[in-house]
Amino acid sequence: MKAKVHITLKAGVLDPQGKAVEHALHGLGFNSVSEVRQGKYIELKLKTKDKKKAKAEVEKMCKTLLANTIVENFKVDLDE
């Protein structure tokens, strides 16, 4: 089973990397872009076939290591 984890900054948290990307895009002529937010994407291959157990395990990984839950949100998607 494959887990896909999307990690983004919570609303209201400053995103200097997103601002840098937005500024660079404007410098390249992409002026219609605004409010760029940058995040992380992580794929994990899991041995378990139990979807409920897999989701719980990946959520625990996120809360323990992969995401800083004080300033970040995460979303887990599972593919068999």
PyMOL Python script that loads the backbone (N, CA, C, O; Angstrom):
from pymol import cmd

cmd.read_pdbstr("""\
ATOM      1  N   MET A   1       0.853  -1.173   0.000  1.00  0.00           N
ATOM      2  CA  MET A   1       0.000   0.000   0.000  1.00  0.00           C
ATOM      3  C   MET A   1       0.895   1.231   0.000  1.00  0.00           C
ATOM      4  O   MET A   1       1.939   1.244   0.652  1.00  0.00           O
ATOM      5  N   LYS A   2       0.486   2.272  -0.734  1.00  0.00           N
ATOM      6  CA  LYS A   2       1.254   3.504  -0.798  1.00  0.00           C
ATOM      7  C   LYS A   2       0.479   4.616  -0.112  1.00  0.00           C
ATOM      8  O   LYS A   2      -0.716   4.797  -0.345  1.00  0.00           O
ATOM      9  N   ALA A   3       1.179   5.357   0.738  1.00  0.00           N
ATOM     10  CA  ALA A   3       0.602   6.531   1.391  1.00  0.00           C
ATOM     11  C   ALA A   3       1.198   7.776   0.758  1.00  0.00           C
ATOM     12  O   ALA A   3       2.408   7.867   0.550  1.00  0.00           O
ATOM     13  N   LYS A   4       0.332   8.730   0.455  1.00  0.00           N
ATOM     14  CA  LYS A   4       0.762  10.018  -0.067  1.00  0.00           C
ATOM     15  C   LYS A   4       0.395  11.072   0.959  1.00  0.00           C
ATOM     16  O   LYS A   4      -0.776  11.228   1.305  1.00  0.00           O
ATOM     17  N   VAL A   5       1.392  11.795   1.447  1.00  0.00           N
ATOM     18  CA  VAL A   5       1.192  12.779   2.504  1.00  0.00           C
ATOM     19  C   VAL A   5       1.455  14.178   1.944  1.00  0.00           C
ATOM     20  O   VAL A   5       2.527  14.454   1.406  1.00  0.00           O
ATOM     21  N   HIS A   6       0.468  15.046   2.080  1.00  0.00           N
ATOM     22  CA  HIS A   6       0.585  16.444   1.666  1.00  0.00           C
ATOM     23  C   HIS A   6       0.643  17.287   2.935  1.00  0.00           C
ATOM     24  O   HIS A   6      -0.263  17.235   3.768  1.00  0.00           O
ATOM     25  N   ILE A   7       1.713  18.063   3.076  1.00  0.00           N
ATOM     26  CA  ILE A   7       1.909  18.890   4.267  1.00  0.00           C
ATOM     27  C   ILE A   7       1.937  20.352   3.831  1.00  0.00           C
ATOM     28  O   ILE A   7       2.713  20.727   2.951  1.00  0.00           O
ATOM     29  N   THR A   8       1.095  21.171   4.443  1.00  0.00           N
ATOM     30  CA  THR A   8       1.025  22.594   4.111  1.00  0.00           C
ATOM     31  C   THR A   8       1.030  23.425   5.389  1.00  0.00           C
ATOM     32  O   THR A   8       0.650  22.957   6.463  1.00  0.00           O
ATOM     33  N   LEU A   9       1.465  24.653   5.242  1.00  0.00           N
ATOM     34  CA  LEU A   9       1.416  25.567   6.385  1.00  0.00           C
ATOM     35  C   LEU A   9      -0.030  25.931   6.693  1.00  0.00           C
ATOM     36  O   LEU A   9      -0.856  26.068   5.790  1.00  0.00           O
ATOM     37  N   LYS A  10      -0.318  26.083   7.957  1.00  0.00           N
ATOM     38  CA  LYS A  10      -1.656  26.505   8.366  1.00  0.00           C
ATOM     39  C   LYS A  10      -1.904  27.934   7.895  1.00  0.00           C
ATOM     40  O   LYS A  10      -0.971  28.718   7.722  1.00  0.00           O
ATOM     41  N   ALA A  11      -3.174  28.254   7.692  1.00  0.00           N
ATOM     42  CA  ALA A  11      -3.554  29.615   7.306  1.00  0.00           C
ATOM     43  C   ALA A  11      -3.054  30.590   8.364  1.00  0.00           C
ATOM     44  O   ALA A  11      -3.138  30.312   9.561  1.00  0.00           O
ATOM     45  N   GLY A  12      -2.543  31.714   7.930  1.00  0.00           N
ATOM     46  CA  GLY A  12      -2.060  32.729   8.864  1.00  0.00           C
ATOM     47  C   GLY A  12      -0.592  32.604   9.209  1.00  0.00           C
ATOM     48  O   GLY A  12      -0.012  33.535   9.768  1.00  0.00           O
ATOM     49  N   VAL A  13       0.032  31.462   8.885  1.00  0.00           N
ATOM     50  CA  VAL A  13       1.459  31.279   9.148  1.00  0.00           C
ATOM     51  C   VAL A  13       2.225  31.872   7.965  1.00  0.00           C
ATOM     52  O   VAL A  13       1.940  31.548   6.812  1.00  0.00           O
ATOM     53  N   LEU A  14       3.194  32.738   8.252  1.00  0.00           N
ATOM     54  CA  LEU A  14       3.976  33.349   7.193  1.00  0.00           C
ATOM     55  C   LEU A  14       4.732  32.284   6.407  1.00  0.00           C
ATOM     56  O   LEU A  14       5.228  31.314   6.980  1.00  0.00           O
ATOM     57  N   ASP A  15       4.818  32.471   5.085  1.00  0.00           N
ATOM     58  CA  ASP A  15       5.475  31.509   4.203  1.00  0.00           C
ATOM     59  C   ASP A  15       6.529  32.235   3.367  1.00  0.00           C
ATOM     60  O   ASP A  15       6.253  32.607   2.227  1.00  0.00           O
ATOM     61  N   PRO A  16       7.742  32.447   3.915  1.00  0.00           N
ATOM     62  CA  PRO A  16       8.766  33.173   3.173  1.00  0.00           C
ATOM     63  C   PRO A  16       9.190  32.460   1.884  1.00  0.00           C
ATOM     64  O   PRO A  16       9.530  33.123   0.904  1.00  0.00           O
ATOM     65  N   GLN A  17       9.177  31.138   1.867  1.00  0.00           N
ATOM     66  CA  GLN A  17       9.525  30.407   0.641  1.00  0.00           C
ATOM     67  C   GLN A  17       8.466  30.649  -0.432  1.00  0.00           C
ATOM     68  O   GLN A  17       8.797  30.847  -1.601  1.00  0.00           O
ATOM     69  N   GLY A  18       7.214  30.632  -0.039  1.00  0.00           N
ATOM     70  CA  GLY A  18       6.138  30.916  -0.982  1.00  0.00           C
ATOM     71  C   GLY A  18       6.261  32.320  -1.555  1.00  0.00           C
ATOM     72  O   GLY A  18       6.059  32.528  -2.751  1.00  0.00           O
ATOM     73  N   LYS A  19       6.595  33.288  -0.695  1.00  0.00           N
ATOM     74  CA  LYS A  19       6.782  34.669  -1.158  1.00  0.00           C
ATOM     75  C   LYS A  19       7.944  34.762  -2.138  1.00  0.00           C
ATOM     76  O   LYS A  19       7.856  35.486  -3.129  1.00  0.00           O
ATOM     77  N   ALA A  20       9.040  34.037  -1.874  1.00  0.00           N
ATOM     78  CA  ALA A  20      10.196  34.048  -2.770  1.00  0.00           C
ATOM     79  C   ALA A  20       9.825  33.462  -4.133  1.00  0.00           C
ATOM     80  O   ALA A  20      10.239  33.985  -5.168  1.00  0.00           O
ATOM     81  N   VAL A  21       9.046  32.380  -4.133  1.00  0.00           N
ATOM     82  CA  VAL A  21       8.605  31.773  -5.394  1.00  0.00           C
ATOM     83  C   VAL A  21       7.696  32.746  -6.140  1.00  0.00           C
ATOM     84  O   VAL A  21       7.833  32.928  -7.350  1.00  0.00           O
ATOM     85  N   GLU A  22       6.773  33.368  -5.419  1.00  0.00           N
ATOM     86  CA  GLU A  22       5.869  34.341  -6.044  1.00  0.00           C
ATOM     87  C   GLU A  22       6.666  35.479  -6.687  1.00  0.00           C
ATOM     88  O   GLU A  22       6.398  35.866  -7.824  1.00  0.00           O
ATOM     89  N   HIS A  23       7.640  36.006  -5.957  1.00  0.00           N
ATOM     90  CA  HIS A  23       8.473  37.104  -6.465  1.00  0.00           C
ATOM     91  C   HIS A  23       9.239  36.656  -7.718  1.00  0.00           C
ATOM     92  O   HIS A  23       9.309  37.398  -8.697  1.00  0.00           O
ATOM     93  N   ALA A  24       9.807  35.454  -7.690  1.00  0.00           N
ATOM     94  CA  ALA A  24      10.551  34.932  -8.838  1.00  0.00           C
ATOM     95  C   ALA A  24       9.629  34.750 -10.052  1.00  0.00           C
ATOM     96  O   ALA A  24      10.020  35.056 -11.178  1.00  0.00           O
ATOM     97  N   LEU A  25       8.417  34.257  -9.825  1.00  0.00           N
ATOM     98  CA  LEU A  25       7.463  34.085 -10.922  1.00  0.00           C
ATOM     99  C   LEU A  25       7.089  35.425 -11.543  1.00  0.00           C
ATOM    100  O   LEU A  25       6.979  35.545 -12.763  1.00  0.00           O
ATOM    101  N   HIS A  26       6.893  36.441 -10.685  1.00  0.00           N
ATOM    102  CA  HIS A  26       6.592  37.783 -11.199  1.00  0.00           C
ATOM    103  C   HIS A  26       7.762  38.292 -12.035  1.00  0.00           C
ATOM    104  O   HIS A  26       7.561  38.908 -13.082  1.00  0.00           O
ATOM    105  N   GLY A  27       8.993  38.032 -11.568  1.00  0.00           N
ATOM    106  CA  GLY A  27      10.181  38.445 -12.306  1.00  0.00           C
ATOM    107  C   GLY A  27      10.296  37.769 -13.663  1.00  0.00           C
ATOM    108  O   GLY A  27      10.935  38.298 -14.572  1.00  0.00           O
ATOM    109  N   LEU A  28       9.681  36.604 -13.803  1.00  0.00           N
ATOM    110  CA  LEU A  28       9.689  35.880 -15.075  1.00  0.00           C
ATOM    111  C   LEU A  28       8.491  36.229 -15.950  1.00  0.00           C
ATOM    112  O   LEU A  28       8.310  35.665 -17.029  1.00  0.00           O
ATOM    113  N   GLY A  29       7.674  37.171 -15.467  1.00  0.00           N
ATOM    114  CA  GLY A  29       6.549  37.627 -16.268  1.00  0.00           C
ATOM    115  C   GLY A  29       5.224  36.955 -15.953  1.00  0.00           C
ATOM    116  O   GLY A  29       4.231  37.219 -16.630  1.00  0.00           O
ATOM    117  N   PHE A  30       5.182  36.106 -14.958  1.00  0.00           N
ATOM    118  CA  PHE A  30       3.930  35.440 -14.564  1.00  0.00           C
ATOM    119  C   PHE A  30       3.227  36.297 -13.509  1.00  0.00           C
ATOM    120  O   PHE A  30       3.205  35.958 -12.326  1.00  0.00           O
ATOM    121  N   ASN A  31       2.663  37.397 -13.959  1.00  0.00           N
ATOM    122  CA  ASN A  31       2.108  38.383 -13.031  1.00  0.00           C
ATOM    123  C   ASN A  31       0.722  38.048 -12.511  1.00  0.00           C
ATOM    124  O   ASN A  31       0.230  38.715 -11.601  1.00  0.00           O
ATOM    125  N   SER A  32       0.082  37.028 -13.071  1.00  0.00           N
ATOM    126  CA  SER A  32      -1.258  36.662 -12.602  1.00  0.00           C
ATOM    127  C   SER A  32      -1.209  35.797 -11.340  1.00  0.00           C
ATOM    128  O   SER A  32      -2.252  35.473 -10.771  1.00  0.00           O
ATOM    129  N   VAL A  33      -0.015  35.425 -10.903  1.00  0.00           N
ATOM    130  CA  VAL A  33       0.157  34.562  -9.729  1.00  0.00           C
ATOM    131  C   VAL A  33       0.114  35.401  -8.456  1.00  0.00           C
ATOM    132  O   VAL A  33       0.703  36.480  -8.391  1.00  0.00           O
ATOM    133  N   SER A  34      -0.593  34.892  -7.444  1.00  0.00           N
ATOM    134  CA  SER A  34      -0.595  35.568  -6.147  1.00  0.00           C
ATOM    135  C   SER A  34      -0.784  34.537  -5.034  1.00  0.00           C
ATOM    136  O   SER A  34      -1.251  33.422  -5.268  1.00  0.00           O
ATOM    137  N   GLU A  35      -0.414  34.932  -3.842  1.00  0.00           N
ATOM    138  CA  GLU A  35      -0.604  34.116  -2.635  1.00  0.00           C
ATOM    139  C   GLU A  35      -0.029  32.706  -2.784  1.00  0.00           C
ATOM    140  O   GLU A  35      -0.721  31.721  -2.525  1.00  0.00           O
ATOM    141  N   VAL A  36       1.232  32.610  -3.200  1.00  0.00           N
ATOM    142  CA  VAL A  36       1.902  31.315  -3.350  1.00  0.00           C
ATOM    143  C   VAL A  36       2.200  30.745  -1.965  1.00  0.00           C
ATOM    144  O   VAL A  36       2.740  31.433  -1.099  1.00  0.00           O
ATOM    145  N   ARG A  37       1.843  29.491  -1.773  1.00  0.00           N
ATOM    146  CA  ARG A  37       2.141  28.766  -0.527  1.00  0.00           C
ATOM    147  C   ARG A  37       2.916  27.512  -0.907  1.00  0.00           C
ATOM    148  O   ARG A  37       2.541  26.811  -1.847  1.00  0.00           O
ATOM    149  N   GLN A  38       3.966  27.233  -0.203  1.00  0.00           N
ATOM    150  CA  GLN A  38       4.787  26.067  -0.500  1.00  0.00           C
ATOM    151  C   GLN A  38       4.600  25.027   0.599  1.00  0.00           C
ATOM    152  O   GLN A  38       4.408  25.370   1.766  1.00  0.00           O
ATOM    153  N   GLY A  39       4.657  23.761   0.217  1.00  0.00           N
ATOM    154  CA  GLY A  39       4.499  22.690   1.186  1.00  0.00           C
ATOM    155  C   GLY A  39       5.429  21.538   0.884  1.00  0.00           C
ATOM    156  O   GLY A  39       6.410  21.687   0.157  1.00  0.00           O
ATOM    157  N   LYS A  40       5.108  20.379   1.454  1.00  0.00           N
ATOM    158  CA  LYS A  40       5.904  19.167   1.267  1.00  0.00           C
ATOM    159  C   LYS A  40       4.990  18.039   0.799  1.00  0.00           C
ATOM    160  O   LYS A  40       3.804  17.996   1.129  1.00  0.00           O
ATOM    161  N   TYR A  41       5.572  17.134   0.025  1.00  0.00           N
ATOM    162  CA  TYR A  41       4.861  15.947  -0.438  1.00  0.00           C
ATOM    163  C   TYR A  41       5.760  14.754  -0.151  1.00  0.00           C
ATOM    164  O   TYR A  41       6.928  14.746  -0.540  1.00  0.00           O
ATOM    165  N   ILE A  42       5.223  13.748   0.526  1.00  0.00           N
ATOM    166  CA  ILE A  42       5.997  12.561   0.905  1.00  0.00           C
ATOM    167  C   ILE A  42       5.221  11.321   0.511  1.00  0.00           C
ATOM    168  O   ILE A  42       4.022  11.230   0.776  1.00  0.00           O
ATOM    169  N   GLU A  43       5.895  10.352  -0.127  1.00  0.00           N
ATOM    170  CA  GLU A  43       5.293   9.055  -0.442  1.00  0.00           C
ATOM    171  C   GLU A  43       5.944   7.991   0.422  1.00  0.00           C
ATOM    172  O   GLU A  43       7.163   7.973   0.595  1.00  0.00           O
ATOM    173  N   LEU A  44       5.128   7.114   0.956  1.00  0.00           N
ATOM    174  CA  LEU A  44       5.599   6.020   1.804  1.00  0.00           C
ATOM    175  C   LEU A  44       4.999   4.714   1.309  1.00  0.00           C
ATOM    176  O   LEU A  44       3.804   4.657   1.016  1.00  0.00           O
ATOM    177  N   LYS A  45       5.801   3.674   1.212  1.00  0.00           N
ATOM    178  CA  LYS A  45       5.287   2.350   0.884  1.00  0.00           C
ATOM    179  C   LYS A  45       5.133   1.584   2.189  1.00  0.00           C
ATOM    180  O   LYS A  45       6.075   1.477   2.974  1.00  0.00           O
ATOM    181  N   LEU A  46       3.938   1.055   2.411  1.00  0.00           N
ATOM    182  CA  LEU A  46       3.631   0.357   3.656  1.00  0.00           C
ATOM    183  C   LEU A  46       3.377  -1.123   3.380  1.00  0.00           C
ATOM    184  O   LEU A  46       2.839  -1.480   2.332  1.00  0.00           O
ATOM    185  N   LYS A  47       3.761  -1.967   4.307  1.00  0.00           N
ATOM    186  CA  LYS A  47       3.585  -3.410   4.148  1.00  0.00           C
ATOM    187  C   LYS A  47       2.173  -3.872   4.479  1.00  0.00           C
ATOM    188  O   LYS A  47       1.715  -4.893   3.966  1.00  0.00           O
ATOM    189  N   THR A  48       1.493  -3.137   5.317  1.00  0.00           N
ATOM    190  CA  THR A  48       0.164  -3.556   5.752  1.00  0.00           C
ATOM    191  C   THR A  48      -0.861  -3.464   4.622  1.00  0.00           C
ATOM    192  O   THR A  48      -0.749  -2.606   3.746  1.00  0.00           O
ATOM    193  N   LYS A  49      -1.845  -4.334   4.643  1.00  0.00           N
ATOM    194  CA  LYS A  49      -2.952  -4.310   3.675  1.00  0.00           C
ATOM    195  C   LYS A  49      -4.212  -3.688   4.286  1.00  0.00           C
ATOM    196  O   LYS A  49      -5.177  -3.403   3.576  1.00  0.00           O
ATOM    197  N   ASP A  50      -4.195  -3.481   5.606  1.00  0.00           N
ATOM    198  CA  ASP A  50      -5.334  -2.932   6.336  1.00  0.00           C
ATOM    199  C   ASP A  50      -5.330  -1.410   6.213  1.00  0.00           C
ATOM    200  O   ASP A  50      -4.472  -0.740   6.787  1.00  0.00           O
ATOM    201  N   LYS A  51      -6.290  -0.866   5.464  1.00  0.00           N
ATOM    202  CA  LYS A  51      -6.330   0.558   5.169  1.00  0.00           C
ATOM    203  C   LYS A  51      -6.479   1.415   6.430  1.00  0.00           C
ATOM    204  O   LYS A  51      -5.835   2.454   6.567  1.00  0.00           O
ATOM    205  N   LYS A  52      -7.333   0.965   7.340  1.00  0.00           N
ATOM    206  CA  LYS A  52      -7.564   1.722   8.577  1.00  0.00           C
ATOM    207  C   LYS A  52      -6.293   1.775   9.426  1.00  0.00           C
ATOM    208  O   LYS A  52      -5.937   2.823   9.964  1.00  0.00           O
ATOM    209  N   LYS A  53      -5.619   0.635   9.536  1.00  0.00           N
ATOM    210  CA  LYS A  53      -4.374   0.562  10.311  1.00  0.00           C
ATOM    211  C   LYS A  53      -3.287   1.415   9.640  1.00  0.00           C
ATOM    212  O   LYS A  53      -2.536   2.115  10.320  1.00  0.00           O
ATOM    213  N   ALA A  54      -3.210   1.353   8.312  1.00  0.00           N
ATOM    214  CA  ALA A  54      -2.206   2.116   7.576  1.00  0.00           C
ATOM    215  C   ALA A  54      -2.403   3.610   7.796  1.00  0.00           C
ATOM    216  O   ALA A  54      -1.446   4.334   8.069  1.00  0.00           O
ATOM    217  N   LYS A  55      -3.647   4.070   7.676  1.00  0.00           N
ATOM    218  CA  LYS A  55      -3.921   5.500   7.845  1.00  0.00           C
ATOM    219  C   LYS A  55      -3.558   5.962   9.257  1.00  0.00           C
ATOM    220  O   LYS A  55      -2.966   7.026   9.433  1.00  0.00           O
ATOM    221  N   ALA A  56      -3.909   5.170  10.246  1.00  0.00           N
ATOM    222  CA  ALA A  56      -3.586   5.523  11.636  1.00  0.00           C
ATOM    223  C   ALA A  56      -2.073   5.580  11.841  1.00  0.00           C
ATOM    224  O   ALA A  56      -1.566   6.463  12.534  1.00  0.00           O
ATOM    225  N   GLU A  57      -1.362   4.637  11.238  1.00  0.00           N
ATOM    226  CA  GLU A  57       0.093   4.589  11.386  1.00  0.00           C
ATOM    227  C   GLU A  57       0.753   5.805  10.725  1.00  0.00           C
ATOM    228  O   GLU A  57       1.661   6.407  11.299  1.00  0.00           O
ATOM    229  N   VAL A  58       0.298   6.165   9.524  1.00  0.00           N
ATOM    230  CA  VAL A  58       0.876   7.319   8.830  1.00  0.00           C
ATOM    231  C   VAL A  58       0.529   8.612   9.557  1.00  0.00           C
ATOM    232  O   VAL A  58       1.369   9.508   9.646  1.00  0.00           O
ATOM    233  N   GLU A  59      -0.675   8.728  10.072  1.00  0.00           N
ATOM    234  CA  GLU A  59      -1.034   9.919  10.857  1.00  0.00           C
ATOM    235  C   GLU A  59      -0.145  10.049  12.085  1.00  0.00           C
ATOM    236  O   GLU A  59       0.250  11.156  12.451  1.00  0.00           O
ATOM    237  N   LYS A  60       0.169   8.936  12.717  1.00  0.00           N
ATOM    238  CA  LYS A  60       1.080   8.959  13.873  1.00  0.00           C
ATOM    239  C   LYS A  60       2.478   9.396  13.440  1.00  0.00           C
ATOM    240  O   LYS A  60       3.142  10.144  14.158  1.00  0.00           O
ATOM    241  N   MET A  61       2.931   8.932  12.264  1.00  0.00           N
ATOM    242  CA  MET A  61       4.234   9.357  11.732  1.00  0.00           C
ATOM    243  C   MET A  61       4.256  10.862  11.516  1.00  0.00           C
ATOM    244  O   MET A  61       5.239  11.535  11.829  1.00  0.00           O
ATOM    245  N   CYS A  62       3.161  11.379  10.978  1.00  0.00           N
ATOM    246  CA  CYS A  62       3.068  12.818  10.720  1.00  0.00           C
ATOM    247  C   CYS A  62       3.135  13.611  12.018  1.00  0.00           C
ATOM    248  O   CYS A  62       3.864  14.598  12.116  1.00  0.00           O
ATOM    249  N   LYS A  63       2.381  13.181  12.998  1.00  0.00           N
ATOM    250  CA  LYS A  63       2.351  13.889  14.278  1.00  0.00           C
ATOM    251  C   LYS A  63       3.665  13.776  15.029  1.00  0.00           C
ATOM    252  O   LYS A  63       4.014  14.664  15.807  1.00  0.00           O
ATOM    253  N   THR A  64       4.403  12.684  14.804  1.00  0.00           N
ATOM    254  CA  THR A  64       5.649  12.432  15.519  1.00  0.00           C
ATOM    255  C   THR A  64       6.862  13.046  14.835  1.00  0.00           C
ATOM    256  O   THR A  64       7.752  13.564  15.509  1.00  0.00           O
ATOM    257  N   LEU A  65       6.911  12.995  13.486  1.00  0.00           N
ATOM    258  CA  LEU A  65       8.126  13.396  12.787  1.00  0.00           C
ATOM    259  C   LEU A  65       7.898  14.215  11.514  1.00  0.00           C
ATOM    260  O   LEU A  65       8.572  15.226  11.311  1.00  0.00           O
ATOM    261  N   LEU A  66       6.981  13.808  10.671  1.00  0.00           N
ATOM    262  CA  LEU A  66       6.902  14.361   9.320  1.00  0.00           C
ATOM    263  C   LEU A  66       6.356  15.783   9.249  1.00  0.00           C
ATOM    264  O   LEU A  66       6.752  16.549   8.371  1.00  0.00           O
ATOM    265  N   ALA A  67       5.467  16.141  10.144  1.00  0.00           N
ATOM    266  CA  ALA A  67       4.855  17.476  10.125  1.00  0.00           C
ATOM    267  C   ALA A  67       5.009  18.147  11.483  1.00  0.00           C
ATOM    268  O   ALA A  67       4.986  17.490  12.524  1.00  0.00           O
ATOM    269  N   ASN A  68       5.163  19.447  11.453  1.00  0.00           N
ATOM    270  CA  ASN A  68       5.153  20.242  12.678  1.00  0.00           C
ATOM    271  C   ASN A  68       3.714  20.709  12.867  1.00  0.00           C
ATOM    272  O   ASN A  68       3.302  21.724  12.304  1.00  0.00           O
ATOM    273  N   THR A  69       2.963  19.970  13.653  1.00  0.00           N
ATOM    274  CA  THR A  69       1.517  20.214  13.758  1.00  0.00           C
ATOM    275  C   THR A  69       1.159  21.551  14.416  1.00  0.00           C
ATOM    276  O   THR A  69      -0.010  21.934  14.438  1.00  0.00           O
ATOM    277  N   ILE A  70       2.140  22.250  14.942  1.00  0.00           N
ATOM    278  CA  ILE A  70       1.869  23.582  15.498  1.00  0.00           C
ATOM    279  C   ILE A  70       1.612  24.568  14.358  1.00  0.00           C
ATOM    280  O   ILE A  70       0.747  25.437  14.469  1.00  0.00           O
ATOM    281  N   VAL A  71       2.366  24.430  13.260  1.00  0.00           N
ATOM    282  CA  VAL A  71       2.237  25.381  12.152  1.00  0.00           C
ATOM    283  C   VAL A  71       1.837  24.731  10.831  1.00  0.00           C
ATOM    284  O   VAL A  71       1.620  25.433   9.843  1.00  0.00           O
ATOM    285  N   GLU A  72       1.735  23.395  10.796  1.00  0.00           N
ATOM    286  CA  GLU A  72       1.433  22.696   9.542  1.00  0.00           C
ATOM    287  C   GLU A  72       0.204  21.795   9.665  1.00  0.00           C
ATOM    288  O   GLU A  72      -0.069  21.234  10.726  1.00  0.00           O
ATOM    289  N   ASN A  73      -0.519  21.672   8.573  1.00  0.00           N
ATOM    290  CA  ASN A  73      -1.593  20.690   8.419  1.00  0.00           C
ATOM    291  C   ASN A  73      -1.066  19.569   7.542  1.00  0.00           C
ATOM    292  O   ASN A  73      -0.124  19.760   6.773  1.00  0.00           O
ATOM    293  N   PHE A  74      -1.681  18.397   7.662  1.00  0.00           N
ATOM    294  CA  PHE A  74      -1.311  17.305   6.760  1.00  0.00           C
ATOM    295  C   PHE A  74      -2.553  16.555   6.330  1.00  0.00           C
ATOM    296  O   PHE A  74      -3.563  16.520   7.033  1.00  0.00           O
ATOM    297  N   LYS A  75      -2.446  15.951   5.145  1.00  0.00           N
ATOM    298  CA  LYS A  75      -3.524  15.143   4.583  1.00  0.00           C
ATOM    299  C   LYS A  75      -2.899  13.846   4.083  1.00  0.00           C
ATOM    300  O   LYS A  75      -1.870  13.865   3.407  1.00  0.00           O
ATOM    301  N   VAL A  76      -3.527  12.716   4.420  1.00  0.00           N
ATOM    302  CA  VAL A  76      -3.018  11.411   4.022  1.00  0.00           C
ATOM    303  C   VAL A  76      -3.984  10.787   3.025  1.00  0.00           C
ATOM    304  O   VAL A  76      -5.183  10.697   3.288  1.00  0.00           O
ATOM    305  N   ASP A  77      -3.460  10.355   1.876  1.00  0.00           N
ATOM    306  CA  ASP A  77      -4.212   9.608   0.883  1.00  0.00           C
ATOM    307  C   ASP A  77      -3.551   8.240   0.737  1.00  0.00           C
ATOM    308  O   ASP A  77      -2.325   8.136   0.710  1.00  0.00           O
ATOM    309  N   LEU A  78      -4.371   7.191   0.643  1.00  0.00           N
ATOM    310  CA  LEU A  78      -3.845   5.826   0.514  1.00  0.00           C
ATOM    311  C   LEU A  78      -4.248   5.224  -0.834  1.00  0.00           C
ATOM    312  O   LEU A  78      -5.389   5.364  -1.274  1.00  0.00           O
ATOM    313  N   ASP A  79      -3.291   4.550  -1.481  1.00  0.00           N
ATOM    314  CA  ASP A  79      -3.525   3.787  -2.713  1.00  0.00           C
ATOM    315  C   ASP A  79      -3.106   2.353  -2.456  1.00  0.00           C
ATOM    316  O   ASP A  79      -2.066   2.095  -1.850  1.00  0.00           O
ATOM    317  N   GLU A  80      -3.929   1.421  -2.926  1.00  0.00           N
ATOM    318  CA  GLU A  80      -3.579   0.005  -2.735  1.00  0.00           C
ATOM    319  C   GLU A  80      -2.709  -0.501  -3.857  1.00  0.00           C
ATOM    320  O   GLU A  80      -2.321  -1.669  -3.859  1.00  0.00           O
TER     321      GLU A  80
END
""", "prot")
cmd.dss("prot")
cmd.show_as("cartoon", "prot")
cmd.util.cbc("prot")
cmd.orient("prot")
